[in-house]
Each structure stands twice: as C-alpha cells, then as structure tokens.
C-alpha cells in the first residue's frame, strides 16, 4: 500500500491548468539545492500516487512538493 497523501483539489486543479496552458512554475521539494523553474509536461498516476512529469526529465510526487508559484 502506498503512503501517498492526496493533495488539495484546488492545488491539483492549479497543476492541471498549468499543464494545459504551458505556464511556468516554480516548485520546491525536499532535497533540492535550488527551486525548479519550468513547465509541467504531464500528470501521471502510478502505484497509487500522482506525479508531475516536468521538463528536464524530472518527475516529482505531488505530495512531496512544498512550495508552488505559478509565474
């Protein structure tokens, strides 16, 4: 069983809108040296958790993201 904690619907909607419009986001999650700035390519579900597929071959689980800014 996954330890995934679903995120708020409003935040999920924000990610979906950014993916559709191609908006640039600034994201931060644990273990980063600097914030990620880029676009969402896709939102995927696997193994009971949701992930953002980002530019630059990055994938991050939605419940790991701590800071979001849509530019």
C-alpha positions in Angstrom: 0.0 0.0 0.0 1.2 3.5 -0.9 1.9 6.2 1.7 0.7 8.8 -0.7 -1.3 11.7 0.8 -3.7 13.2 -1.7 -3.2 17.0 -2.2 -5.9 19.6 -2.0 -8.2 19.6 -5.1 -7.5 23.4 -5.7 -3.8 22.7 -5.9 -4.4 19.7 -8.2 -6.5 22.0 -10.4 -3.7 24.5 -10.5 -1.3 21.9 -11.7 -3.7 20.7 -14.4 -4.3 24.3 -15.6 -0.5 24.9 -15.7 0.0 21.7 -17.7 -2.7 22.7 -20.2 -1.6 26.3 -20.7 2.1 25.7 -20.6 2.6 28.0 -17.7 6.0 28.2 -16.0 6.0 27.2 -12.3 8.5 27.5 -9.5 8.5 24.4 -7.3 10.4 23.3 -4.3 10.6 19.9 -2.6 12.9 18.3 0.0 16.5 17.6 -1.1 16.8 20.3 -3.7 19.6 22.8 -3.8 17.6 25.3 -5.8 13.9 25.7 -6.8 12.8 24.0 -10.0 11.6 26.5 -12.6 9.9 25.0 -15.7 6.8 23.5 -17.2 4.6 20.5 -16.4 4.6 18.1 -19.3 2.1 15.6 -17.8 0.4 14.4 -14.7 0.6 10.6 -14.1 -0.8 8.1 -11.7 1.2 5.0 -10.8 1.4 2.7 -7.8 -1.3 4.6 -6.1 0.4 8.0 -6.2 0.2 11.1 -8.5 3.3 12.6 -10.2 4.2 15.7 -12.2 6.3 15.0 -15.2 8.5 18.1 -15.6 10.8 19.4 -18.3 14.3 18.2 -18.0 13.5 14.6 -17.3 12.2 15.2 -13.8 9.3 13.5 -12.0 8.1 14.5 -8.6 5.4 13.1 -6.5 2.6 15.7 -5.8 2.6 15.2 -2.0 6.3 15.9 -1.8 6.0 19.5 -3.3 6.3 22.1 -0.5 6.2 25.4 -2.5 4.4 26.3 -5.6 4.4 29.6 -7.6 2.8 30.0 -11.0 4.6 32.6 -13.0 
